[in-house]
Amino acid sequence: MGTIRDRDAALDSWYATTALPWPAQPPLAGRERVDVAILGGGLTGLSAALELAQHGLKVAILEAHRVGWGASGRSGGQGIFGYGCDQSKITALVGREDSRKLFEWSVEGVNLLRERIARYRIDCDWRDGHAHVPIKPRQVTELRAWQRDLQENFGYETEWWERDRQRQEIASDRYLGALFDAKSGHLHPLNYTLGLGHAALAAGVRIFEQSAVVELVRANKPVLRTAMGELEADFVVLAGNAYVQGIVPELDARVMPAGTYIGASEPIGPERMQSLIRSDIAVADINWALDYFRPSSDHRLLFGGRASYSTLQPLNLRATMISRMTRVFPQLADVKLDHVWGGYVDISLNRAPHWGRIGPNVYFAQGFSGHGVAATGLAGRIIAEAIRGQASRLDVYARIPHYPFPGGRALRTPLLVAAMAWYKLRDALW
Ligand SMILES: Cc1cc2nc3c(=O)[nH]c(=O)nc-3n(C[C@H](O)[C@H](O)[C@H](O)COP(=O)(O)OP(=O)(O)OC[C@H]3O[C@@H](n4cnc5c(N)ncnc54)[C@H](O)[C@@H]3O)c2cc1C
């Protein structure tokens, strides 16, 4: 046990071919002692590590593979406010006052991305602008209601594009308008993650790669054990996302790994790209199994979608991705996909973030539910605050109720597949 099997790791990602240099870090060997031991070298773990090291704590990260190997280095790169579920769901779960705070902090997450890119001079192609697009009349109503809710209850301004304007900006007949947000945006997620890794190293964080944690010994001084070493600490942070397994069963039971996939087209040149997406923005529809896409810095379309609820790679992935891409942009019928890859997201039952503490000294953040590019940075910061003695913000997240998937590990996949089938059917029919 330790990490889930991931055949998709072998898939070829455009990000890997355009990655910034990263110095391989040694594995953990023997016994070490730090103030804070972190499982997972993705954005959550790195963000917590950086904040803690900057406040003078001795921090080490154990990463089963290499920094950015998980979702953080593979994602659609869309850095958006909010969480994996609607804000109205969060309001229903925790009440209006807490919901307002949680929303505001999610916006802090997007700002934190921008601040860190600037502060650490991370070369990760950040671009402003994001649009949510409706496919069905029902979704137009939902997005307009969402826009009103954001403005009236959260003071957050977005822009509604009628269909003509949407088609000028996003040249697809599939959509019925767009909800545009100028403050969200997109980036090269692997290079951002590696940039944060460099910042963490510079702040004194020790990173051990090829160091899968096989056991958490919960004690007054908790210990993370790997095959070759032990890391003792005052505090442990679990940031293994969808990839961790068998370390804390009560956390495993509350998330479900779901596969999502991305294809990178061959480069189509700046003019042709602009004829599809005029202003270099990121786009996502609001279906349950959504499509999300954006231009790359070298004018490829990076097109994501196709959820799967097993840890096996789906058959005919390339053909499926081409068919989804050309359903949105039939103009790309002659265009090849140069790269196809995927990864897992950690879906919680209500799709709300599941961050908190178990016992006095073990912290965790999971349940990003496919919405973690911005929220992970915030999770790391808020856990770091709690470890430093200011837990008031983490306590608000900890008030969001979370339940195990019914049926436990054995049944969570079939049940989620059944739920997915229902939502997909609803998106298809109505
Ligand atoms: C294909 C894809 C597209 C996505 N697109 C978007 C998007 O456009 N916008 C958005 O907001 N979100 C998106 N997401 C979600 C987002 O990428 C994640 O929420 C976020 O990156 C999670 O970061 P993390 O650090 O928590 O986890 P990860 O980046 O997954 O890092 C966890 C790390 O823990 C390590 N690990 C696991 N188990 C162990 C162990 N036992 N010992 C040591 N190390 C271990 C793993 O190797 C991994 O490197 C996408 C995800 C995927 C997969």
The ligand as an SDF file (V2000), in Angstrom:
LIG
                    3D

 53 58  0  0  0  0  0  0  0  0999 V2000
   -6.0580   15.4990  -15.8820 C   0  0  0  0  0  0  0  0  0  0  0  0
   -6.3970   16.4690  -14.7790 C   0  0  0  0  0  0  0  0  0  0  0  0
   -6.9030   17.7190  -15.1110 C   0  0  0  0  0  0  0  0  0  0  0  0
   -7.1940   18.6350  -14.1000 C   0  0  0  0  0  0  0  0  0  0  0  0
   -7.5500   19.9080  -14.4590 N   0  0  0  0  0  0  0  0  0  0  0  0
   -7.7580   20.8400  -13.5040 C   0  0  0  0  0  0  0  0  0  0  0  0
   -8.0160   22.1790  -13.8580 C   0  0  0  0  0  0  0  0  0  0  0  0
   -7.9980   22.5330  -15.0480 O   0  0  0  0  0  0  0  0  0  0  0  0
   -8.2780   23.0720  -12.8650 N   0  0  0  0  0  0  0  0  0  0  0  0
   -8.2600   22.7120  -11.5530 C   0  0  0  0  0  0  0  0  0  0  0  0
   -8.4880   23.5580  -10.6900 O   0  0  0  0  0  0  0  0  0  0  0  0
   -7.9360   21.4400  -11.1760 N   0  0  0  0  0  0  0  0  0  0  0  0
   -7.6790   20.5070  -12.1210 C   0  0  0  0  0  0  0  0  0  0  0  0
   -7.3350   19.2410  -11.7530 N   0  0  0  0  0  0  0  0  0  0  0  0
   -7.2090   18.9370  -10.3140 C   0  0  0  0  0  0  0  0  0  0  0  0
   -5.8840   19.4480   -9.7410 C   0  0  0  0  0  0  0  0  0  0  0  0
   -4.8440   19.1300  -10.6270 O   0  0  0  0  0  0  0  0  0  0  0  0
   -5.6400   18.7950   -8.3780 C   0  0  0  0  0  0  0  0  0  0  0  0
   -6.7290   19.0950   -7.5180 O   0  0  0  0  0  0  0  0  0  0  0  0
   -4.3720   19.2750   -7.6980 C   0  0  0  0  0  0  0  0  0  0  0  0
   -3.2620   19.2680   -8.5510 O   0  0  0  0  0  0  0  0  0  0  0  0
   -4.0820   18.3880   -6.4850 C   0  0  0  0  0  0  0  0  0  0  0  0
   -2.8290   18.7160   -5.9680 O   0  0  0  0  0  0  0  0  0  0  0  0
   -2.2330   17.8660   -4.7560 P   0  0  0  0  0  0  0  0  0  0  0  0
   -0.9090   18.4220   -4.4320 O   0  0  0  0  0  0  0  0  0  0  0  0
   -3.2350   17.8240   -3.6670 O   0  0  0  0  0  0  0  0  0  0  0  0
   -2.1210   16.4030   -5.3300 O   0  0  0  0  0  0  0  0  0  0  0  0
   -1.1150   15.7650   -6.4110 P   0  0  0  0  0  0  0  0  0  0  0  0
   -0.5960   16.7680   -7.3430 O   0  0  0  0  0  0  0  0  0  0  0  0
   -1.7990   14.5780   -6.9860 O   0  0  0  0  0  0  0  0  0  0  0  0
    0.0970   15.3200   -5.5270 O   0  0  0  0  0  0  0  0  0  0  0  0
    0.0300   14.2250   -4.6490 C   0  0  0  0  0  0  0  0  0  0  0  0
    1.4030   13.6110   -4.6230 C   0  0  0  0  0  0  0  0  0  0  0  0
    1.4330   12.6720   -3.5580 O   0  0  0  0  0  0  0  0  0  0  0  0
    2.2600   11.6180   -3.9510 C   0  0  0  0  0  0  0  0  0  0  0  0
    1.9180   10.4500   -3.1400 N   0  0  0  0  0  0  0  0  0  0  0  0
    0.7700    9.7440   -3.1270 C   0  0  0  0  0  0  0  0  0  0  0  0
    0.8560    8.7240   -2.2470 N   0  0  0  0  0  0  0  0  0  0  0  0
    2.0740    8.8310   -1.6820 C   0  0  0  0  0  0  0  0  0  0  0  0
    2.7630    8.0730   -0.6830 C   0  0  0  0  0  0  0  0  0  0  0  0
    2.2090    6.9990   -0.1160 N   0  0  0  0  0  0  0  0  0  0  0  0
    4.0100    8.4590   -0.3390 N   0  0  0  0  0  0  0  0  0  0  0  0
    4.5910    9.5490   -0.8910 C   0  0  0  0  0  0  0  0  0  0  0  0
    3.9920   10.2790   -1.8440 N   0  0  0  0  0  0  0  0  0  0  0  0
    2.7550    9.9260   -2.2330 C   0  0  0  0  0  0  0  0  0  0  0  0
    1.9350   11.4070   -5.4280 C   0  0  0  0  0  0  0  0  0  0  0  0
    2.9990   10.7530   -6.1040 O   0  0  0  0  0  0  0  0  0  0  0  0
    1.7310   12.8420   -5.9030 C   0  0  0  0  0  0  0  0  0  0  0  0
    2.8810   13.4010   -6.5090 O   0  0  0  0  0  0  0  0  0  0  0  0
   -7.0330   18.2830  -12.7340 C   0  0  0  0  0  0  0  0  0  0  0  0
   -6.5420   17.0210  -12.4020 C   0  0  0  0  0  0  0  0  0  0  0  0
   -6.2280   16.1250  -13.4130 C   0  0  0  0  0  0  0  0  0  0  0  0
   -5.6900   14.7810  -13.0400 C   0  0  0  0  0  0  0  0  0  0  0  0
  1  2  1  0
  2  3  1  0
  2 52  2  0
  3  4  2  0
  4  5  1  0
  4 50  1  0
  5  6  2  0
  6  7  1  0
  6 13  1  0
  7  8  2  0
  7  9  1  0
  9 10  1  0
 10 11  2  0
 10 12  1  0
 12 13  2  0
 13 14  1  0
 14 15  1  0
 14 50  1  0
 15 16  1  0
 16 17  1  0
 16 18  1  0
 18 19  1  0
 18 20  1  0
 20 21  1  0
 20 22  1  0
 22 23  1  0
 23 24  1  0
 24 25  2  0
 24 26  1  0
 24 27  1  0
 27 28  1  0
 28 29  2  0
 28 30  1  0
 28 31  1  0
 31 32  1  0
 32 33  1  0
 33 34  1  0
 33 48  1  0
 34 35  1  0
 35 36  1  0
 35 46  1  0
 36 37  1  0
 36 45  1  0
 37 38  2  0
 38 39  1  0
 39 40  1  0
 39 45  2  0
 40 41  1  0
 40 42  2  0
 42 43  1  0
 43 44  2  0
 44 45  1  0
 46 47  1  0
 46 48  1  0
 48 49  1  0
 50 51  2  0
 51 52  1  0
 52 53  1  0
M  END
$$$$
